[in-house]
């Protein structure tokens, strides 16, 4: 687990940076002018004290990585970057990588680590040109090889690993629904798991759609119990080495979600030392 110390008042963000990034400051300085293997997409490495957070969110399918990464992105003013979105955006463009991607997708092959990193580097470089500072990556890297390649492109300060019991994850995935008209995601599952063996229970209210979407809800074809269990098994097998990789660097923060957003969001902010920062933002708004 990353070492996170609770602080009182003054600058919460500066305290977070100080305690989380001290171990990466030396690396950032020594790699400041390190060449990138991706040519024109070289990312300027800045001292952690001179930029915003550079975090990664990990977690099983259905745990809520995108939800919490997006909320923190809005709170901290950093881009939320999901590699799946990058692939879709590139496919819709007419660039040289788009042609490669189209061939790969049409042949049913997996997108290579190198292409994913190229897309990510391109996105970070474009953000840098617009004055963006920092980022929150959602669900990437997924393997040690991807993590090593990413390390050659930019620095990662903290990796937040969101966790839920498997029984809850299965219920969440089976309850997912998408509006066939507007494309928004909802969840009809009402989860109430009793605590056992000293572990607290977990309750999650459904995320129901407005009446205009109710009759248009569809279920993802791969959201069956058999497929969900297999996805979770594959994820667990592949994620352990990556978690150990970041744990050994002192960058991994395990966070057990205590419930839905109302219960989990304040606890996550507290773990990240951002609860007072959130209060100040609310007052300012």
C-alpha positions as CSV (number, residue, x, y, z in Angstrom):
1,X,0.0,0.0,0.0
2,X,1.2,3.5,-0.8
3,X,2.2,5.4,2.3
4,X,-0.6,8.0,2.9
5,X,-0.4,10.2,5.9
6,X,-3.2,12.3,7.3
7,X,-2.4,16.0,7.5
8,X,-4.2,19.0,9.0
9,X,-5.3,22.1,7.2
10,X,-3.1,24.2,4.9
11,X,-2.6,23.0,1.3
12,X,-4.1,19.5,1.0
13,X,-2.9,19.1,-2.6
14,X,0.7,20.1,-1.8
15,X,0.7,17.6,1.1
16,X,-0.6,14.8,-1.1
17,X,2.0,15.6,-3.6
18,X,4.7,15.7,-1.0
19,X,3.9,12.4,0.7
20,X,3.0,10.4,-2.5
21,X,5.6,11.7,-4.9
22,X,8.8,11.9,-2.8
23,X,9.9,8.5,-4.1
24,X,9.3,9.5,-7.7
25,X,11.0,12.8,-7.6
26,X,14.5,11.4,-8.1
27,X,13.3,9.2,-11.0
28,X,11.6,12.2,-12.6
29,X,14.7,14.3,-12.4
30,X,17.0,11.6,-13.7
31,X,14.6,10.8,-16.6
32,X,13.8,14.4,-17.5
33,X,15.6,14.2,-20.8
34,X,15.3,10.4,-21.4
35,X,14.4,9.7,-25.1
36,X,11.0,8.1,-25.7
37,X,10.8,5.1,-28.0
38,X,7.8,6.7,-29.7
39,X,9.5,9.5,-31.6
40,X,7.3,12.6,-32.0
41,X,5.2,11.7,-29.0
42,X,7.9,12.3,-26.4
43,X,6.4,13.6,-23.1
44,X,8.2,16.2,-21.1
45,X,9.0,14.7,-17.7
46,X,8.4,17.3,-15.0
47,X,9.3,17.3,-11.3
48,X,6.2,16.1,-9.4
49,X,6.1,19.4,-7.4
50,X,5.6,21.3,-10.7
51,X,2.7,19.3,-12.2
52,X,-0.6,17.8,-11.2
53,X,-1.2,14.1,-10.2
54,X,-0.3,11.3,-12.6
55,X,-2.4,8.3,-11.3
56,X,-3.6,4.9,-12.5
57,X,-6.9,3.3,-11.5
58,X,-7.0,-0.5,-11.5
59,X,-9.8,-2.9,-10.6
60,X,-11.9,-5.8,-11.7
61,X,-14.5,-5.4,-14.4
62,X,-17.6,-3.7,-13.0
63,X,-15.8,-2.3,-9.9
64,X,-16.4,1.3,-10.9
65,X,-13.0,2.5,-12.1
66,X,-14.4,4.9,-14.7
67,X,-16.9,6.3,-12.2
68,X,-14.4,7.2,-9.5
69,X,-11.6,8.2,-12.0
70,X,-14.0,10.6,-13.7
71,X,-15.1,12.2,-10.3
72,X,-11.4,12.7,-9.3
73,X,-10.7,14.0,-12.7
74,X,-13.3,16.7,-12.3
75,X,-12.2,17.5,-8.7
76,X,-8.5,17.8,-9.5
77,X,-8.8,19.4,-13.0
78,X,-6.9,16.6,-14.7
79,X,-7.9,14.6,-17.8
80,X,-9.5,11.2,-17.3
81,X,-8.0,8.9,-20.0
82,X,-9.5,5.5,-20.8
83,X,-7.5,3.6,-23.5
84,X,-10.7,2.1,-24.9
85,X,-11.9,5.6,-25.7
86,X,-8.6,6.3,-27.3
87,X,-8.9,3.3,-29.6
88,X,-12.5,4.3,-30.6
89,X,-11.5,7.9,-31.3
90,X,-8.5,6.8,-33.4
91,X,-10.7,4.4,-35.4
92,X,-13.0,7.3,-36.2
93,X,-10.1,9.4,-37.5
94,X,-8.1,9.1,-40.7
95,X,-4.6,9.0,-39.3
96,X,-1.9,6.4,-40.0
97,X,-2.6,4.5,-36.7
98,X,-6.3,4.4,-37.6
99,X,-5.5,2.3,-40.7
100,X,-3.5,-0.2,-38.6
101,X,-6.2,-0.4,-36.0
102,X,-8.9,-1.0,-38.6
103,X,-6.9,-4.0,-40.0
104,X,-6.4,-5.4,-36.5
105,X,-10.0,-5.0,-35.5
106,X,-11.3,-6.5,-38.8
107,X,-9.0,-9.5,-38.3
108,X,-10.3,-10.0,-34.7
109,X,-6.8,-9.5,-33.2
110,X,-5.8,-7.8,-30.0
111,X,-4.4,-4.3,-30.2
112,X,-0.7,-4.5,-29.4
113,X,0.9,-2.8,-26.3
114,X,3.0,-0.6,-28.6
115,X,-0.1,0.8,-30.4
116,X,-1.9,1.4,-27.1
117,X,1.1,3.3,-25.8
118,X,1.5,5.2,-29.0
119,X,-2.2,6.4,-28.7
120,X,-1.7,7.3,-25.1
121,X,1.6,9.2,-25.8
122,X,-0.2,11.0,-28.6
123,X,-3.1,12.0,-26.2
124,X,-0.7,13.1,-23.5
125,X,1.4,15.2,-26.0
126,X,-1.8,16.8,-27.3
127,X,-2.9,17.6,-23.8
128,X,0.6,19.0,-23.0
129,X,0.3,21.4,-26.0
130,X,-3.1,22.6,-24.6
131,X,-1.6,23.3,-21.2
132,X,-2.9,20.2,-19.4
133,X,-1.0,19.0,-16.4
134,X,-1.4,15.5,-15.0
135,X,-3.8,12.7,-15.8
136,X,-5.8,9.7,-14.4
137,X,-5.5,6.5,-16.4
138,X,-8.5,4.2,-16.2
139,X,-7.7,0.5,-16.4
140,X,-4.3,0.8,-18.0
141,X,-1.7,-0.7,-17.7
142,X,-3.0,-4.3,-17.4
143,X,0.3,-6.2,-17.6
144,X,3.9,-5.7,-16.4
145,X,5.0,-5.4,-20.0
146,X,2.6,-2.5,-20.5
147,X,3.7,-0.9,-17.2
148,X,7.4,-1.1,-18.3
149,X,6.6,0.5,-21.6
150,X,4.5,3.2,-19.9
151,X,7.4,3.8,-17.5
152,X,9.6,4.7,-20.6
153,X,7.0,7.3,-21.7
154,X,6.0,9.0,-18.4
155,X,6.0,8.8,-14.6
156,X,3.3,7.2,-12.5
157,X,2.9,8.6,-9.0
158,X,0.1,6.4,-7.5
159,X,-1.8,3.3,-8.5
160,X,-5.3,3.0,-6.9
161,X,-6.6,-0.6,-6.9
162,X,-10.4,-0.6,-6.3
163,X,-11.7,-3.8,-4.7
164,X,-15.1,-5.4,-4.2
165,X,-16.1,-9.0,-3.2
166,X,-16.6,-11.2,-6.2
167,X,-20.3,-11.9,-5.3
168,X,-20.9,-8.1,-5.5
169,X,-19.0,-7.7,-8.7
170,X,-21.1,-10.4,-10.3
171,X,-24.4,-8.8,-9.2
172,X,-23.2,-5.4,-10.5
173,X,-22.2,-6.8,-13.9
174,X,-25.5,-8.7,-14.2
175,X,-27.5,-5.6,-13.3
176,X,-25.8,-3.3,-15.9
177,X,-28.2,-1.8,-18.5
178,X,-27.6,0.6,-21.4
179,X,-30.2,2.9,-22.9
180,X,-30.4,2.0,-26.6
181,X,-31.2,5.6,-27.5
182,X,-29.0,7.9,-25.5
183,X,-26.2,5.3,-24.7
184,X,-26.1,6.1,-21.0
185,X,-25.2,3.3,-18.5
186,X,-27.5,2.3,-15.6
187,X,-27.7,-0.5,-13.1
188,X,-30.9,-2.2,-11.9
189,X,-29.2,-4.4,-9.2
190,X,-30.2,-3.7,-5.6
191,X,-27.2,-5.2,-3.7
192,X,-27.4,-6.1,0.0
193,X,-24.6,-8.5,1.1
194,X,-24.5,-9.4,4.8
195,X,-21.2,-9.2,6.6
196,X,-19.4,-12.4,7.4
197,X,-16.3,-13.5,9.4
198,X,-15.8,-10.0,10.7
199,X,-16.1,-8.3,7.3
200,X,-18.7,-5.6,7.0
201,X,-21.8,-6.0,4.8
202,X,-22.2,-4.0,1.5
203,X,-25.3,-2.3,0.3
204,X,-25.7,-0.6,-3.1
205,X,-28.8,1.1,-4.3
206,X,-29.7,0.7,-8.0
207,X,-28.8,3.4,-10.5
208,X,-32.1,3.6,-12.2
209,X,-32.8,5.5,-15.5
210,X,-35.3,8.3,-16.0
211,X,-38.7,7.2,-17.3
212,X,-37.7,8.3,-20.8
213,X,-35.0,5.6,-20.9
214,X,-36.8,2.8,-19.0
215,X,-38.4,1.1,-22.0
216,X,-35.2,1.4,-24.1
217,X,-32.8,-0.5,-21.7
218,X,-30.7,-3.3,-23.2
219,X,-28.3,-5.7,-21.6
220,X,-24.8,-6.2,-22.9
221,X,-24.5,-9.6,-24.7
222,X,-21.5,-10.5,-22.6
223,X,-23.2,-9.7,-19.3
224,X,-24.1,-13.3,-18.5
225,X,-23.1,-15.0,-15.3
226,X,-20.9,-17.5,-17.0
227,X,-19.1,-14.8,-19.1
228,X,-18.8,-12.4,-16.1
229,X,-17.2,-15.1,-13.9
230,X,-14.7,-16.0,-16.7
231,X,-13.8,-12.3,-17.1
232,X,-13.2,-12.0,-13.4
233,X,-11.1,-15.2,-13.4
234,X,-8.9,-14.0,-16.2
235,X,-8.5,-10.5,-14.6
236,X,-7.5,-12.0,-11.3
237,X,-4.9,-14.3,-12.9
238,X,-3.4,-11.4,-14.8
239,X,-3.7,-8.6,-12.3
240,X,-1.7,-10.1,-9.4
241,X,1.8,-9.7,-11.0
242,X,0.9,-6.1,-12.0
243,X,-0.3,-5.3,-8.4
244,X,2.9,-6.8,-7.0
245,X,5.0,-4.8,-9.5
246,X,3.5,-1.5,-8.2
247,X,3.4,-2.7,-4.6
248,X,7.1,-3.4,-4.7
249,X,7.7,0.2,-5.8
250,X,5.5,1.5,-2.9
251,X,3.0,3.0,-5.4
252,X,0.0,0.7,-4.9
253,X,-2.9,1.8,-2.7
254,X,-5.5,-0.9,-2.1
255,X,-9.0,0.5,-1.5
256,X,-11.9,-1.7,-0.5
257,X,-15.1,0.0,-1.6
258,X,-17.5,0.0,1.4
259,X,-20.6,0.3,-0.7
260,X,-22.0,2.5,-3.5
261,X,-21.0,6.0,-4.4
262,X,-22.5,7.8,-1.3
263,X,-20.6,5.5,1.0
264,X,-17.4,5.1,-1.0
265,X,-16.7,8.5,-2.4
266,X,-16.0,10.3,1.0
267,X,-13.9,7.3,2.1
268,X,-11.8,7.4,-1.0
269,X,-11.2,11.1,-0.7
270,X,-10.2,10.6,2.9
271,X,-7.7,7.8,1.9
272,X,-6.3,10.2,-0.8
273,X,-6.1,13.1,1.6
274,X,-8.5,15.0,-0.5
275,X,-11.5,15.3,1.7
276,X,-10.7,18.8,2.9
277,X,-10.0,19.8,-0.7
278,X,-13.4,18.6,-1.8
279,X,-15.1,20.6,1.0
280,X,-13.3,23.8,-0.1
281,X,-14.3,23.2,-3.7
282,X,-17.9,22.7,-2.6
283,X,-17.8,26.0,-0.6
284,X,-16.2,27.8,-3.6
285,X,-18.9,26.5,-5.9
